[in-house]
Amino acid sequence: MRGVDNIIPLMQLIVDQMTPVITITANVVDGDNWKLSMCETHWIKQGRKLTIGGVVYKVVSVSSDDYIIVSGASQPAVTWFQLPAPEFWHGSHRKVNAERVVKQDLRNDVVYLPIPDITDFNDEDSEVIYEANIRPLFLTGYDERYDNIADQQTMYIEPCNKMADYFITIVETLDTYFENPKDIYRREWPNFGDQNVWGNDKLIFNQKLSGVELRLTLEVFYEASCLCDSAEVVTCAPVTFQIEGVLVETIPSCDTFNLNLIDTDGNVPTHTYDPLTDTLEVPAPGGGGSIDVAVNGTPFYSSVSTNQNLPVKKSDTVTNIGSKVGPNWIIGDTSETYNGNAITGVTAEGFKDIVGKDSAGNDVGTVTADTESELEITIANSTVSNSDDTYTAPVLAEGSLELPDIIVTDSDGSSSSFPSAKNVVCTPSINTSNPFKTGQTTSYVANDDGDLERGNGVDFYTLSHNNYFGNTNRFTDDLGGQTYTSGWVIDWATWNQVTGDFIMWYKTAQTGATWANAIAGQPYNVGGFADCYLPNATEIGQLYNFELASALNYAPFNYTVAGAASNLWTTTTVPSATTTAIAFQGLVVEAARAKTLVIAFFVMRYGNISEL
């Protein structure tokens, strides 16, 4: 086996061994998640699913070679887990793309090897049989919400670099099959496009991927032709041996462990092992040893090896009481009291019916038990008065309050009577629909906007009521904070508390387009939502802060207009000039712009609190 036929199984073997074992050194609670400390994170990335101790966890965030934060059904143990090997694809781009069964976002990491360049050596005296120029690509899928150079580098490129490093490390350990690799060249492909011309993306396998490309030369020894017959891939991780949850030792990868069971006298006790519960059962008293007897945690007998009588005595007379009937221990009758009143004839194991009555003698509820006696409890009546004490009435403990008829007398002495009622329904107040403040606080003349500051809200950025997350911030992210990691901004000034709807804005402007093309592209799939649209003039107008020279130049938007291309389209056409549409122009806020201009735009959607 030589050349291309030989290098493919060699590369497959290397990729199969890319299964690093990762040690969790600490585990602490992080809100609703868990922070797992580890010295090497390898190519773990955000959104990845990991299996730890048989439980599947989702990676929330990663700090390279420091820690990961995961979410899951239970707290992971401080243990080890093993990353699965990446998928291995090889051959021409057309061949691999045609053979892929599922054409969807890449969920697993991939090592893709295009057809290598092979140079055979015919020198029979040389231990090198051929030289292979290979170009493996280490690929991963990414979330479009993080489609920028900084996030790409941290969240996707660096993990792919770790895959490439691990690949080279394995190659260098196989020194009986290869000469050390030479002419190593590395190139990073964020969004599989050249970051120097960001935006001119290339596509590989018909989808946007990120990755790292290696180019290196391998000199393959003659013995490598038998590699596939003799190689043994180690895939088992170290395991921990614990007794009652306490770590005893770590068993190395693929090692065996033999547990010898003896008692304190050196005897091997009779025992059984239940593999379903991991329980080793030894009959009492431990195969010849001694045991201790305690009652409710208090030592009673120490170091006994025979059966013992456990006496039951009264604390006042220290006399023996009670007798064993079947599986129960019966203690004689006692006297009980309720609120200081004696209750006679209650056995130690007995029950009493408790009957609740009001002061009029009416039953107000009964607790049923298993004996024939009853204990009556009196519950006092209550009195209800109105504010001026002109009406008082007793209310039975089991009854309801019925108000008298309400008499309303006008200034002419005419009276009207309203029927009595038993229930009063209060309607909770919700935020009003008054227009929000414009943000202008500078006054230029008396009674202008900056002087009066009319409108809803404490100020432009602060609500006059709490938002859904319990704070008064007008703008929050979808977690109630103001970090905007997902890119989405919720404007709580638009919250309809009856329907639960509100407006969400994606704070990064979309690439410029003509008005017709921008409209035709709706609905947009942005930041994880597929129902995103351009705003109309009224919707975006709610964001304008008229205290500022450029009305959107404030956090979290921080948007300024640097020219016609950075205007923002709306969906609103100018009726007197239908070849133009309303656009945000910064200083003048809005103006008509020709629909043929290429202009940027924001997208927004109507969200609902059920999504939070």
TAVEN-V139437 format. One record per pair of residues at least 12 apart in sequence whose C-alpha atoms are under 7 Angstrom apart, sorted by sequence separation. I is the first residue (numbers start at 1). J is the second residue. D is the distance in Angstrom with one decimal. If there is no record, write none. Layout:
i=I j=J d=D
i=I j=J d=D
//
This chain:
i=24 j=36 d=6.2
i=25 j=37 d=5.5
i=47 j=59 d=5.1
i=58 j=70 d=5.4
i=59 j=71 d=6.6
i=118 j=130 d=6.8
i=119 j=131 d=5.1
i=238 j=250 d=6.8
i=239 j=251 d=5.3
i=270 j=282 d=6.3
i=271 j=283 d=7.0
i=291 j=303 d=5.1
i=292 j=304 d=6.3
i=333 j=345 d=6.7
i=334 j=346 d=6.0
i=354 j=366 d=5.8
i=355 j=367 d=6.5
i=382 j=394 d=5.7
i=383 j=395 d=5.7
i=405 j=417 d=6.4
i=406 j=418 d=5.0
i=441 j=453 d=6.7
i=461 j=473 d=6.5
i=462 j=474 d=5.2
i=477 j=489 d=5.0
i=478 j=490 d=6.8
i=491 j=503 d=5.8
i=570 j=582 d=5.8
i=580 j=592 d=5.7
i=581 j=593 d=5.5
i=24 j=37 d=5.8
i=25 j=38 d=5.6
i=46 j=59 d=5.2
i=47 j=60 d=6.2
i=57 j=70 d=6.1
i=58 j=71 d=5.3
i=118 j=131 d=5.8
i=119 j=132 d=6.4
i=238 j=251 d=5.7
i=239 j=252 d=6.8
i=269 j=282 d=6.8
i=290 j=303 d=5.0
i=291 j=304 d=5.4
i=333 j=346 d=6.1
i=334 j=347 d=5.8
i=354 j=367 d=5.2
i=381 j=394 d=6.5
i=382 j=395 d=5.1
i=405 j=418 d=5.6
i=406 j=419 d=6.7
i=461 j=474 d=5.3
i=476 j=489 d=5.8
i=477 j=490 d=5.9
i=490 j=503 d=6.1
i=491 j=504 d=6.3
i=569 j=582 d=6.7
i=570 j=583 d=5.6
i=580 j=593 d=5.1
i=581 j=594 d=6.6
i=24 j=38 d=5.1
i=46 j=60 d=5.6
i=57 j=71 d=5.6
i=58 j=72 d=6.5
i=118 j=132 d=4.6
i=238 j=252 d=4.7
i=290 j=304 d=5.3
i=291 j=305 d=6.3
i=333 j=347 d=4.1
i=334 j=348 d=6.1
i=353 j=367 d=5.7
i=354 j=368 d=7.0
i=381 j=395 d=5.8
i=382 j=396 d=6.6
i=405 j=419 d=5.0
i=406 j=420 d=6.8
i=475 j=489 d=6.4
i=476 j=490 d=5.4
i=490 j=504 d=4.5
i=569 j=583 d=4.6
i=580 j=594 d=4.3
i=581 j=595 d=6.2
i=23 j=38 d=6.0
i=46 j=61 d=5.1
i=57 j=72 d=4.8
i=117 j=132 d=5.8
i=118 j=133 d=6.4
i=238 j=253 d=4.3
i=290 j=305 d=4.9
i=332 j=347 d=6.5
i=333 j=348 d=5.5
i=353 j=368 d=5.1
i=381 j=396 d=5.0
i=405 j=420 d=4.5
i=475 j=490 d=5.6
i=489 j=504 d=5.5
i=490 j=505 d=6.4
i=568 j=583 d=5.3
i=569 j=584 d=6.6
i=579 j=594 d=6.1
i=580 j=595 d=5.1
i=46 j=62 d=6.3
i=56 j=72 d=6.8
i=116 j=132 d=6.5
i=117 j=133 d=5.0
i=192 j=208 d=6.6
i=237 j=253 d=5.1
i=289 j=305 d=6.9
i=332 j=348 d=6.2
i=353 j=369 d=5.1
i=381 j=397 d=5.5
i=404 j=420 d=5.1
i=437 j=453 d=6.5
i=475 j=491 d=5.0
i=488 j=504 d=6.4
i=489 j=505 d=5.0
i=567 j=583 d=6.4
i=568 j=584 d=4.9
i=579 j=595 d=5.9
i=45 j=62 d=6.3
i=116 j=133 d=5.8
i=117 j=134 d=6.6
i=191 j=208 d=6.0
i=192 j=209 d=5.6
i=236 j=253 d=5.7
i=269 j=286 d=6.8
i=270 j=287 d=6.9
i=331 j=348 d=5.9
i=352 j=369 d=5.7
i=380 j=397 d=6.8
i=403 j=420 d=5.3
i=437 j=454 d=6.1
i=474 j=491 d=5.9
i=475 j=492 d=6.3
i=488 j=505 d=5.7
i=489 j=506 d=6.2
i=567 j=584 d=5.5
i=22 j=40 d=6.8
i=116 j=134 d=4.9
i=191 j=209 d=5.4
i=192 j=210 d=5.1
i=236 j=254 d=5.9
i=269 j=287 d=4.6
i=351 j=369 d=5.7
i=379 j=397 d=6.6
i=402 j=420 d=6.7
i=403 j=421 d=5.7
i=437 j=455 d=4.4
i=474 j=492 d=5.1
i=488 j=506 d=4.6
i=489 j=507 d=6.5
i=567 j=585 d=5.2
i=574 j=592 d=6.8
i=116 j=135 d=7.0
i=191 j=210 d=4.6
i=192 j=211 d=6.6
i=351 j=370 d=6.1
i=352 j=371 d=6.1
i=355 j=374 d=6.8
i=357 j=376 d=7.0
i=359 j=378 d=6.4
i=402 j=421 d=6.0
i=403 j=422 d=6.4
i=436 j=455 d=4.8
i=437 j=456 d=5.7
i=474 j=493 d=6.1
i=487 j=506 d=5.7
i=488 j=507 d=6.2
i=190 j=210 d=4.8
i=285 j=305 d=6.4
i=351 j=371 d=6.0
i=353 j=373 d=6.4
i=354 j=374 d=6.0
i=355 j=375 d=5.9
i=356 j=376 d=5.9
i=357 j=377 d=6.0
i=358 j=378 d=5.4
i=359 j=379 d=6.6
i=402 j=422 d=4.8
i=435 j=455 d=5.5
i=436 j=456 d=4.4
i=437 j=457 d=6.5
i=439 j=459 d=6.7
i=487 j=507 d=6.0
i=93 j=114 d=7.0
i=114 j=135 d=6.5
i=139 j=160 d=6.7
i=189 j=210 d=5.7
i=190 j=211 d=6.4
i=352 j=373 d=6.1
i=353 j=374 d=4.6
i=354 j=375 d=4.8
i=355 j=376 d=4.7
i=356 j=377 d=4.7
i=357 j=378 d=5.0
i=358 j=379 d=4.9
i=359 j=380 d=5.8
i=401 j=422 d=6.1
i=434 j=455 d=6.4
i=435 j=456 d=5.9
i=436 j=457 d=6.2
i=439 j=460 d=4.7
i=86 j=108 d=6.8
i=87 j=109 d=6.3
i=88 j=110 d=5.9
i=89 j=111 d=6.3
i=90 j=112 d=5.6
i=91 j=113 d=6.5
i=92 j=114 d=5.6
i=113 j=135 d=6.2
i=114 j=136 d=6.9
i=138 j=160 d=5.8
i=189 j=211 d=5.1
i=352 j=374 d=5.9
i=353 j=375 d=5.9
i=354 j=376 d=5.9
i=355 j=377 d=5.9
i=356 j=378 d=6.0
i=357 j=379 d=6.0
i=358 j=380 d=5.9
i=359 j=381 d=6.4
i=434 j=456 d=5.7
i=437 j=459 d=6.6
i=438 j=460 d=6.6
i=41 j=64 d=5.9
i=86 j=109 d=5.0
i=87 j=110 d=4.6
i=88 j=111 d=5.0
i=89 j=112 d=4.7
i=90 j=113 d=4.5
i=91 j=114 d=5.0
i=92 j=115 d=6.0
i=113 j=136 d=4.5
i=188 j=211 d=6.3
i=189 j=212 d=5.7
i=263 j=286 d=6.8
i=352 j=375 d=6.7
i=354 j=377 d=6.9
i=356 j=379 d=6.8
i=358 j=381 d=6.6
i=437 j=460 d=5.7
i=41 j=65 d=4.9
i=52 j=76 d=6.8
i=86 j=110 d=5.0
i=87 j=111 d=6.1
i=88 j=112 d=6.0
i=89 j=113 d=6.2
i=90 j=114 d=5.6
i=91 j=115 d=5.1
i=112 j=136 d=5.6
i=113 j=137 d=6.4
i=188 j=212 d=4.5
i=263 j=287 d=6.7
i=265 j=289 d=6.5
i=561 j=585 d=6.5
i=40 j=65 d=4.3
i=86 j=111 d=6.4
i=111 j=136 d=6.5
i=112 j=137 d=5.1
i=138 j=163 d=6.7
i=187 j=212 d=5.8
i=188 j=213 d=6.3
i=264 j=289 d=6.2
i=467 j=492 d=6.3
i=561 j=586 d=5.6
i=39 j=65 d=4.9
i=40 j=66 d=6.9
i=111 j=137 d=5.7
i=112 j=138 d=6.5
i=138 j=164 d=6.6
i=187 j=213 d=5.1
i=263 j=289 d=6.6
i=560 j=586 d=6.5
i=38 j=65 d=6.5
i=39 j=66 d=5.5
i=111 j=138 d=4.7
i=186 j=213 d=5.7
i=187 j=214 d=6.6
i=38 j=66 d=5.5
i=110 j=138 d=5.9
i=111 j=139 d=6.3
i=186 j=214 d=4.6
i=37 j=66 d=6.0
i=38 j=67 d=5.3
i=52 j=81 d=5.6
i=110 j=139 d=5.2
i=185 j=214 d=5.7
i=186 j=215 d=6.4
i=37 j=67 d=4.2
i=109 j=139 d=6.0
i=110 j=140 d=6.5
i=184 j=214 d=7.0
i=185 j=215 d=4.9
i=569 j=599 d=6.5
i=36 j=67 d=5.4
i=37 j=68 d=6.6
i=109 j=140 d=5.0
i=157 j=188 d=6.8
i=184 j=215 d=5.6
i=185 j=216 d=6.3
i=568 j=599 d=6.2
i=569 j=600 d=6.5
i=35 j=67 d=6.7
i=36 j=68 d=5.4
i=108 j=140 d=6.9
i=184 j=216 d=4.4
i=567 j=599 d=5.7
i=568 j=600 d=5.2
i=569 j=601 d=5.1
i=35 j=68 d=5.9
i=36 j=69 d=6.1
i=157 j=190 d=6.5
i=183 j=216 d=5.3
i=364 j=397 d=6.9
i=537 j=570 d=5.7
i=565 j=598 d=6.0
i=566 j=599 d=6.0
i=567 j=600 d=6.0
i=568 j=601 d=4.5
i=35 j=69 d=4.4
i=106 j=140 d=6.7
i=107 j=141 d=6.6
i=182 j=216 d=5.9
i=183 j=217 d=6.1
i=364 j=398 d=5.2
i=431 j=465 d=6.9
i=536 j=570 d=4.9
i=565 j=599 d=4.5
i=566 j=600 d=5.4
i=568 j=602 d=6.7
i=34 j=69 d=5.5
i=35 j=70 d=6.6
i=106 j=141 d=5.0
i=181 j=216 d=6.4
i=182 j=217 d=5.3
i=535 j=570 d=5.4
i=536 j=571 d=4.8
i=537 j=572 d=5.9
i=551 j=586 d=5.8
i=564 j=599 d=6.7
i=565 j=600 d=6.1
i=33 j=69 d=6.7
i=34 j=70 d=5.5
i=105 j=141 d=6.6
i=181 j=217 d=5.7
i=182 j=218 d=6.9
i=534 j=570 d=6.1
i=535 j=571 d=6.1
i=536 j=572 d=5.4
i=550 j=586 d=4.6
i=551 j=587 d=7.0
i=33 j=70 d=5.8
i=34 j=71 d=6.5
i=181 j=218 d=5.2
i=534 j=571 d=6.3
i=550 j=587 d=5.0
i=33 j=71 d=4.8
i=152 j=190 d=6.0
i=358 j=396 d=6.7
i=549 j=587 d=5.7
i=551 j=589 d=6.5
i=179 j=218 d=6.6
i=358 j=397 d=5.9
i=178 j=218 d=6.5
i=179 j=219 d=5.4
i=487 j=527 d=6.9
i=34 j=75 d=6.8
i=178 j=219 d=5.6
i=179 j=220 d=6.8
i=486 j=527 d=6.8
i=178 j=220 d=4.9
i=177 j=220 d=6.0
i=178 j=221 d=5.8
i=177 j=221 d=5.2
i=537 j=582 d=6.7
i=177 j=223 d=6.3
i=177 j=224 d=5.0
i=507 j=557 d=5.5
i=27 j=78 d=6.3
i=160 j=211 d=5.8
i=161 j=212 d=6.2
i=26 j=78 d=6.1
i=160 j=212 d=5.8
i=25 j=78 d=6.3
i=157 j=210 d=6.7
i=512 j=565 d=6.6
i=24 j=78 d=5.4
i=156 j=210 d=6.5
i=157 j=211 d=5.9
i=24 j=79 d=5.5
i=157 j=212 d=6.7
i=23 j=79 d=6.2
i=24 j=80 d=6.0
i=23 j=80 d=4.6
i=22 j=80 d=5.6
i=23 j=81 d=6.8
i=21 j=80 d=6.7
i=22 j=81 d=5.5
i=21 j=81 d=5.8
i=22 j=82 d=6.0
i=21 j=82 d=4.4
i=20 j=82 d=5.8
i=21 j=83 d=6.7
i=19 j=82 d=6.3
i=20 j=83 d=5.8
i=19 j=83 d=5.2
i=19 j=84 d=5.3
i=19 j=85 d=5.0
i=18 j=85 d=5.1
i=142 j=209 d=6.4
i=430 j=497 d=6.5
i=17 j=85 d=6.8
i=141 j=209 d=4.9
i=142 j=210 d=6.9
i=534 j=602 d=6.2
i=535 j=603 d=6.6
i=16 j=85 d=5.6
i=140 j=209 d=5.8
i=141 j=210 d=6.2
i=534 j=603 d=4.8
i=535 j=604 d=6.4
i=15 j=85 d=6.5
i=139 j=209 d=6.6
i=140 j=210 d=5.6
i=533 j=603 d=5.2
i=534 j=604 d=6.2
i=15 j=86 d=6.8
i=139 j=210 d=5.8
i=140 j=211 d=6.1
i=532 j=603 d=5.8
i=533 j=604 d=5.5
i=139 j=211 d=4.3
i=532 j=604 d=5.4
i=533 j=605 d=6.2
i=15 j=88 d=6.8
i=138 j=211 d=5.3
i=139 j=212 d=6.8
i=532 j=605 d=5.0
i=137 j=211 d=6.7
i=138 j=212 d=5.3
i=531 j=605 d=6.5
i=137 j=212 d=5.8
i=138 j=213 d=6.4
i=12 j=88 d=6.7
i=137 j=213 d=4.5
i=136 j=213 d=6.1
i=137 j=214 d=6.3
i=135 j=213 d=6.7
i=136 j=214 d=5.6
i=135 j=214 d=5.4
i=136 j=215 d=7.0
i=516 j=595 d=7.0
i=135 j=215 d=4.6
i=515 j=595 d=4.9
i=134 j=215 d=5.9
i=135 j=216 d=6.8
i=514 j=595 d=6.1
i=515 j=596 d=6.5
i=134 j=216 d=5.8
i=514 j=596 d=5.3
i=133 j=216 d=5.9
i=134 j=217 d=6.4
i=514 j=597 d=5.4
i=133 j=217 d=4.5
i=514 j=598 d=4.5
i=132 j=217 d=5.7
i=133 j=218 d=6.5
i=513 j=598 d=4.5
i=514 j=599 d=6.3
i=131 j=217 d=6.9
i=132 j=218 d=5.2
i=512 j=598 d=5.4
i=513 j=599 d=5.4
i=131 j=218 d=5.7
i=132 j=219 d=6.5
i=512 j=599 d=4.4
i=513 j=600 d=6.3
i=131 j=219 d=4.5
i=512 j=600 d=3.7
i=130 j=219 d=6.1
i=131 j=220 d=6.1
i=511 j=600 d=5.5
i=512 j=601 d=6.7
i=130 j=220 d=5.6
i=510 j=600 d=5.8
i=128 j=219 d=6.2
i=129 j=220 d=6.1
i=509 j=600 d=6.4
i=510 j=601 d=5.4
i=128 j=220 d=5.5
i=129 j=221 d=5.7
i=509 j=601 d=5.5
i=510 j=602 d=6.0
i=128 j=221 d=4.4
i=129 j=222 d=5.4
i=509 j=602 d=4.9
i=127 j=221 d=5.5
i=128 j=222 d=5.9
i=127 j=222 d=5.7
i=506 j=602 d=6.8
i=506 j=603 d=5.9
i=505 j=603 d=6.3
i=506 j=604 d=6.0
i=505 j=604 d=4.4
i=504 j=604 d=5.5
i=505 j=605 d=6.8
i=503 j=604 d=6.9
i=504 j=605 d=5.4
i=503 j=605 d=5.9
i=504 j=606 d=6.1
i=503 j=606 d=4.7
i=504 j=607 d=6.3
i=502 j=606 d=5.6
i=503 j=607 d=6.0
i=440 j=545 d=6.9
i=501 j=606 d=6.3
i=502 j=607 d=5.4
i=439 j=545 d=4.9
i=440 j=546 d=5.1
i=441 j=547 d=6.4
i=501 j=607 d=5.6
i=502 j=608 d=6.1
i=438 j=545 d=5.8
i=439 j=546 d=5.5
i=440 j=547 d=4.1
i=501 j=608 d=4.4
i=97 j=205 d=5.5
i=438 j=546 d=5.8
i=439 j=547 d=5.5
i=500 j=608 d=5.2
i=501 j=609 d=6.8
i=46 j=155 d=6.9
i=500 j=609 d=5.5
i=45 j=155 d=6.1
i=45 j=156 d=6.9
i=4 j=118 d=6.7
i=45 j=159 d=6.8
i=3 j=118 d=5.9
i=44 j=159 d=6.5
i=43 j=159 d=4.0
i=3 j=120 d=6.9
i=42 j=159 d=6.3
i=43 j=160 d=6.2
i=43 j=162 d=5.7
i=42 j=162 d=5.5
i=43 j=163 d=6.1
i=3 j=130 d=6.7
i=478 j=612 d=6.6
i=18 j=166 d=6.9
i=14 j=167 d=7.0
i=82 j=237 d=6.5
i=14 j=170 d=6.6
i=17 j=233 d=6.1
i=19 j=235 d=6.8
i=21 j=237 d=6.1
i=6 j=225 d=6.5
i=9 j=228 d=6.9
i=1 j=225 d=5.8
i=145 j=486 d=6.5
i=145 j=487 d=7.0
i=145 j=527 d=4.9
i=144 j=527 d=6.7
//
